[in-house]
Amino acid sequence: MPKQKTHKGMKKRFKVTASGKATKRSAFRGHILSKKNGKRKRSLRKGSLVLGAEARKIVEGLRPCS
């Protein structure tokens, strides 16, 4: 039986915390920042948790190869 591989695309975008929750980076932070005000940009620095079925898929995809 082959090993389950880590999903490389997910590895670049998500992180699993020590308690097993999935975190993500905020969207709308990559470019065209001049028209966004400082308050909005500061709030976009913070990441957030992924919830529900999406979180389960991410944790499964980032499971270390064993």
N, C-alpha and C positions, 0 to 999 in steps of 0.2 A: 504494500500500500504506500503510495507516495506521500511525502510530507505536505502539509498545508503551508503555502507560502504567504508571506506578508504582502498585502496590497500596497505597491509602491506609490500609487497616486494618493492613497489615503495617508500614507506615512508622511507625505509632504504637507498635508493640509490639516491633519488632526493629531491630537495627542491624548493618550489615556492617562488619567490621574492615578495616584497611588490607591485610591479607593475604588478604581475601576470605572469612573465616569469619563465620558468623551468630551473634550473641549475643542473649540474652533476659534479661528480668528474672525474678526468682524469684516463684513463685506464693505465695499465702497471706500476703501482706504488706499487703493493702488495708484490711482492717478486722478487728474483734474481736481487737485486739492485747493487751488487758488480761490474757487468760488464757494468753498465750504468754510464756515466760520470756525473760529478756534474752539468754541465750546463743543461743536459737533465733532471736530477732529480729535479732541481729547477723549470724548466718550467712545469713539471708534477704536482707540488704542486698546481698550479692554476686550479680552476674549469673552466667550460665553460657553455655557454647557449646551450640548446637543441632547435633545430629549426624545423619548419614545422609541419607536421602531428603528428610526435612523441611528440612534445611539447604539442599539444592539448590533446593527449591521457594521458600524464602524469598529466597535470593540472586537467583533468577530474577525474583521479584516485585518486588524492590527495585532492579532494574537501572535506571539512569537512562535517561530517554527520549532516544532518539537517532534 
